[in-house]
Structures are given as C-alpha cells and as structure tokens.
C-alpha cells in the first residue's frame, strides 16, 4: 500500500465519522489554543514588557550622583551618598568609555520657586531638572500627554504627575494642564544689609506631562536653560553656612548595554568615585516572579494538551473497534501490518494538524484580546501600552506540536490495529 492510498483511506475515515472527528479536533483545538495563547502572553511579558519599559525608563539605567559612594553602595538599589564630588565633561568622557555603557547623558537639577496659574494653588518650592533633550531617548522619561520641550527653548516645560496632584488635577487626565503657564523663579542670594533672596523669572508653557524624570523635581526643561539658571544662582553672594553647588552637573544617567551588565557598570562607576543607584534587586525579583508565572502557565498548557491527547487516543481506540472488519478485509487482500499502522497514524496526524492549525489561530486571537484589555487598563493608569509579540516559533510549534502529539496519542491504537489478525478481525466484526 502506497502513502497516497494510506492517506486516502485516512481522510475517508475522518470524513465518514464527522461527529466524532469534530469532537476530537475540538479537543486538540482547545489544548493547542490554550498553550499558544499562554506562550504568546508569557513571551510578550518576558520580552516586550521589559522592552517597552526601556523606552520610557530604561531598566538598565543607572543614576550617578555628584557624590562619592558610601560603604555598601552596590548592595542597595538606592543612593548611598558619601561626601560631595564633582561631575564635569571629563567625568562624562570616562564614564562613556567604560565597558558595557551604551549611553551616558548629564542631568542638572536646581531649586526653583513655582507659581501655578490662577486657581492652581499656592506657590511652592521644588526643583527643576535639565536634561539634554537632543538625546531624550536615552533618558528614563515616559511621556503621558503632549510632548517634551524643544531643545534649547526657555519658554516650554514638562511637568510630572506630582505637579498635577499639587494643582488639584486628576492624574488620569494629564492633558488638562497642557497650554497652561507656570512661573518659575531661580533664587539668588545677595547681601543688602542682611542676606536676601531675589529671583530670575521665566513663564514657560506646559507642553507635556511625564511619569519619570532623570532627577527628583516636578519640572523638566532643556539642559541649556537650567545651566543659565544655575549660573545666575552661582552669581549671587555665597553664604558659608549654605554653600552653593560647584559641580557642573548634578548627575549622569548611564544606560548599560544589558540588564546582566548593570552591576558591572555600577562597580566600574563606583571605582571612579561616584555614588550610583539602579533597580537591580527590583528587576531581579520581578524576573523571579515572572519565572514562577512561566512555570504555572506552562503547566496549565501541558495539562490541556494531555487532555487533548487522551481525547485523540480515545477516539482512535473507538475507531479501531468499529473498523475491525475493514482492517480484516485490508489484511485479507494483502495489506501488511505497517500499512495499517501507517493509515491510522495518518488519520491521527490529520486530526492533530487540523486541530493544531485552528487552535494556533484561535490562541493568537485570544492573546490579542487579552492584550487589548491589558492595554486599555494601562492607558487608564497613564502608562504606555504593550504591543503583542508572536514569534514564528510559537506558530510552528503550535501546529507541528499538535500534530506530533496526535501521532503519539494515536500510536497505541494504531499498533493495536496493525497487530490485529485478519481472521480474528473479520470474524469478530
């Protein structure tokens, strides 16, 4: 018996018992759909979630402070500051030359006196943060509404969610502050009989709302503007009890090339004499929890496939019992054991292939639906959505894996059919 003859007999058997075949295929569809959906969700969580977070706050970002590291710095995610130090362009060059460093961008934060628009609450002191907006993609900044200030502009500012809370605006409606003007005054100390303060005032328009920033502060502007404000502050009369900052930059944001390399980069920066902070322990714990989730979801998918395999086995055993006469006739006219085995395996393979194909498509659709629900929730929380990632390997594994599983599940009934003696098969029918 040729392969084509065996395939024809298998297809005839599948179509002849359509009801039973449909139920068996449905079992394979549900099992493969569940496994593909879970695999897609897990892979998206493990790759695209971290990747998306990296766009708006690199998980490989390391903050460097203008201070020396305190003992035990590398065992903590937060700054452990020693005495003050200086960060200048030479420091940037040295940090950028370290192995494993992708980017290193300076940041400068400065005290400011903010006067919100009418109805926005009382004036308050906070900090204004300046970053190089020409390389903003390398900064841990997530834009929630509007846009970022243009590089070099003094009349544009972005605010954080803390500012929205201060002026009494719902954090779920960040666009409500866009277009408003806030007055910012850089303080300068001078002596006129006794120490006094005066300010250099600007009135930028709020063009964006952000979730993170490169340094603590409610306001984000271009580095050039904050440098001008800092120079104004430094031009005042210094008070010995309150020394003004002398470091050119208040910090550096360093992006490591890989998550596993964050610790090595932090160690190298500490060796240069600077304190650092990075979410090493947080990310490590998150990865551990994700692995637990992977194991649980994989177990659920495997159980579903086992149930589907049992369904295939049961259907094939029933088919063998019903087709004893057919098997006997085939053997009586010269069919060998391997021909019968081949026919039943092809039948099981067809069921697995059809079920796996439909199940894979259904699984991707289910994962897409889950992704839409998750993204809707993330948008409500003011976060950036995650794009579903379906590797080609998942599609191939869903189809071929279901086919292979059906072949394994059908092997026992196929062997029983192949070993059935012709006389016994015809006589027992």
N, C-alpha and C positions, 0 to 999 in steps of 0.2 A: 504494500500500500504506500503510495507516494504522500508527500507532505500536503499537496493540494487536495488529495482525496480525504486525508485526515481532517484538514481544515474545513472542507465542505461538510463532512459529517458533524463536526463540532458546531458549526453555525446552524445546521439544520436542527440539532438537538436544542440549542439555545433558543431559537425562534419557535420551536414546537411547544416548548413548555414556558411560554412567555410570562405567565403569572409568577411562577416560582423563580424564574430568572430575574424578573424585575425586582422581587423582594431581595434576592441575593445581591444584585447590583446595588440596590439601595443601601444595604448594609456596608458594602465597600465604599459607596459614595460618602456616607456619614463618617465612617472611620477616616478616610483619606482627607475629607474636608476639614474635620476637626484638627487633624495633625498638621495640614498645610496652614490653616489659619493660625494655630498656635506657633508654628515655626516662623511664620511671617511676622507675627507680633513680637516674638522673642528677638528675632534678628533685628527688627526695627528698633526695639528698645535698646539692644546692646550696641548698635552702631549709629543709627540716625539720631537717637535722642542725645547721645554724647556729642555727636557732630553738630546738632542744632544748638546745643548749649554752648559749644565752642564759638558759634557765630556771634552770640551776644554776651559772652562772658567766658572766655576760654578756660576750660577745666584744666588746662596745662599752664595757666597764667600764674606768675609768681610776682608778688608785690615786694619791692625793695624800698626800704626806708632810709632816710638820711641819718642813720644812727648805726652804731656798732652792735653786733649781736650779743645778747646776754647768754650765759650758760644754759644749755638745754634748748636752744633755739630750734634745732632740727627735729626735736621730739614733739613740737607743738605746731598746730596749723596757724596760730595767731602770732603776731609780732611779740618778740621778747627783746625789748629795746635796752641797749646799753647807753653809753654817752653819745652825744650828738656827733655826727660826722658830716662830710661834705660830698655831694654828688655834683659832678660837673661833666663837661663833654668828654674829658679823658676817662672818667668813670664809665660813661656810656660806651666808649670805644672798647674798653677792657671787657665789659660785660658782653657786648655783642660778639666778641672774639672767642667766648667760652664755648667748648664743645656742647652740642645739644641745644643751643639757643637759636631759635628761629627769628624772633624779633625782640627788640628792647627799645621802648619808647618812654621819653621823660614825662613826668607829671609835676605840676606845681599847684599847691593849694594855698589859699590866703584868706585871712579874716575879711569879712565884709558885713556891712550893715544894710539890711534889706528892708525896703518899704514897699509892701504889696499895694496893688491898686485899691481904690476906694471900695470898702466892703470886704476886703481880703484879710482883715485882722490887723493886729498891732505890729509895728516894726520890730525886727529882731536881729540878733547877731547870728551869723552862721559862717560857712566857708564857701568860697568859690574855687572851683577846680579847673585848671587849664591843661589841656592835652593838645597834642599835635593832630589837628583834625584832618590833615592831609593823609594820615595813616590811621584813621579811626578804626579801620577793620582789624587792626592789631590790638585794640583796646577792649577791655571787658565791659562793653556798653550794649545794653539792649534797648532799642528804640520802641516805645509803646504807642506813641502818637506823634504826628508831624514829621519833622526832620531834624537833623543836627545842625548846629550853627555853621555858617560858611567859614572856612579857614581865614584867619586874619580880621574878621569882622568884629567890631566892638558893640554893634547895635543888635546882636542876636544872642540869645541864651537858651539853653535847655535846662529843665528843672526835673527833680526827682519826685517820686511818689510821696516823700516826706513833705515836700512843699505843698502838694495837693492837700495833704492832711492838715497842714498848718493853716491854709486859707479856707478850709472847710468844704473842699470839693471831693465828691465820691471818687475813689481810686479806680472804679470801673468805668469812669467817664473822663479819661485823661485829656481828651481833645477839648474839654471845656475851658482850659486855661490858654489854649493857643491864641495868639494875637494880642494877649494882654501885655501891658508894660509894667515892669518892676524896676524900681530904682535901687541901684547898688552903690554903696559908698565905701571906698577903700580908706581905712583910717591912717592918719599920720600924726605922730606925737610931736608937739613943739612946745617950747617953753616961752611963756609970756607972763612973767611974774611967777607963775606956777605951771606945772605940766598941764597941757590941754590937748584935746584931740580936734582934728579937722578932717574932712573927708574929700576925696576926689570922686565926684558923682558921675554915673552914667545911667541911662534909662533904656536898657535893651528890651527888645520884644521877645516874648516867649515863643519859640518856633518849634519846640519839641519837648516830649516827656520821656524820660529814660528810667529804667529799672535799676541799673547798676552804674557805678562810676569808678574811675581809677583811684580815687581817694575820697575820704569822707567829706561830704558837702552837698548842699541842696542845689547848687548851681554849676553848670558846665559851660565853659566858654573856650575860645581858642587860646592856645598857649601864649601867643604873641600878646594878647590883651592882658592876660594875667601877669605876664612879665612886666608890662608897663605899670600896672597897679603895684606890683611888688617894688619896682624901682621908686615909685612915688612914696611908698611906705618907708623904704630904707633911707629916703632923702630927709626924713624927719630927724629930730634930735633924739639920740639914743638915751634910754634911761637904764642905768646899770642894773637896777633890780629887775628889769624886764628887757633882756637883750633881744634885739631883732634877729630874724634868721639871716644866716650868711650863705647857706648852701644855694647854689644856682637853681637846683631842682629839689623839690621836697621828696621825690620818689621816682622810681622807674618801674614800668610794667614789663616784665620779661615773659615771653611765651616759649615754653620748651617744645621741642620737636615731637616728643611722645609723652604720654602720661607716665610711663615707667621711668622716664628720664628726669621727671620733676625733682626727685630727691637729689640726684647727682648734680643738677644745676644749682639747686639751693645750697648744696655743700660747697660748690665752687664759689658761689657768691659770698657765702659766709667766710670762706678763706680769704676773699678780697677785703673783708672787714665790714660787711653790711648786714643788717638785720633783714629777714625775709618772712613772708607769710604765704602759705599756699594750702589749698584744701586737700592735702594728701590723705589724711585719715578719713575725711568725709567721703571722698571718692572711693577709697579702698573699702569702706563699709558698704557703700552703695553697690559696688561691684559684687561683694559677697552676697548681699541680699538678692541681687539680680541672678546670681548663680543658683540660689535656692529656688527662685521662681522658675528658672530654666528647668531644673530637675523636676519640680512639681508638674509643670505644664507638659514636659516630655513624658512623664509617667502617665498622665491623663491621655495623651495622644496614643501611646503604646497600648494602653488598655482598650481604647476604642478600636485599634487595628486588630488586636487579638480577638475581640468580639466579632469583628467583620470576618476574620479568618475562620472562626468557628462556624459562622453562617455559611461561608463557602464550602467548608468541609461537610456540613450537614446537608446542604443542597446536593453536593456531588454524591454523597452516600445514598441519598434518596434516588438520585438519577441512576446509580448503578443497580439498585434493587429493581427499579422499574424497567430497566433495559437489559435484563438478563437474557431474554430471548434474542434481542438484537445482537448482544455480544456473542451468544452461541452461534447464531447464523453467520456472523462475520468470521468466527474461527472455523466454522464448518466449511466455508468457501475459501479458506486459505490464509486468513488474517493471522499474523503472528502476535505473540504477547506484546511485543514492543509497538506494534501498530495500534492495538487497543489502548495501550498506555499513552501513546502519542496523541490519540484522538481525545481522550479525557483530559490530558494536560492542556491541549489547545483550547478545549472548552473552558477550563478553569482560567487560562490565560486571557481569553476573550472577556470573560466576566470581570477579571481584575483590571484589564486595560480600559474597558468602557467605564467601569466604576471609578477607577483612578483618575481618568480624564475629567469626568463630570465633577468628581469630588474636588479635584485641584482647582477647577474654575470656581466652584462654589466656595471653597476655602479662601481663595483670594478675594472674592466678593465679600465674604463675612469679615475678613481682616480689614477690607476697605471701609465697611460700615462701622466697625469698631473705631477705626482711625478717624472717621468723620465725627463721631460722638466725642472722642478724646480731644480733637482739635477745637470743637465747639466749646468744650469746657475750658481748655487752655486760653482761648480768646476771651472768655468771660472773666478769667483770672488775670487778664492783661499780659499773657505770655504768648510767645510765638509758637505756631503750630508745627507739627512734625510730619514730614512727607513720608508716606508708606514706602518701604523698601522691600521689593520682592525679587530675591536673587534667582537667576535662571536655574541654579542648582535645586532650589525648592520645587520648582515646576517639574523638572526632570525626575527628582526623587519621588514626588507625589504620584506621577504616572507609572514610572518603572517600578517604584517600590510596591505600589498596589498590585501591579502585575506579578511581580516576583512573589509577593505574599500569597496571592491567589494560587500560584503554581505550587508553592509549598503546601498550602492548605488542601489543594486537590490531589496531592501526590499519593496520600494514603488511599483514598477511594479509587484513584487510577490504578494503583498497584493491585488492589483487590479485584478490580475488573479484569486487569490483564492476566491474573493468575487463575481466573475462574475457568474450570474445564468446560469445553464445548458441550459435552454430553450433559453435564450437570446443569449448565445454563439453559439449554433447550428444554430439558426435562423438568426443571424447576419453575419454568415460566408459567 
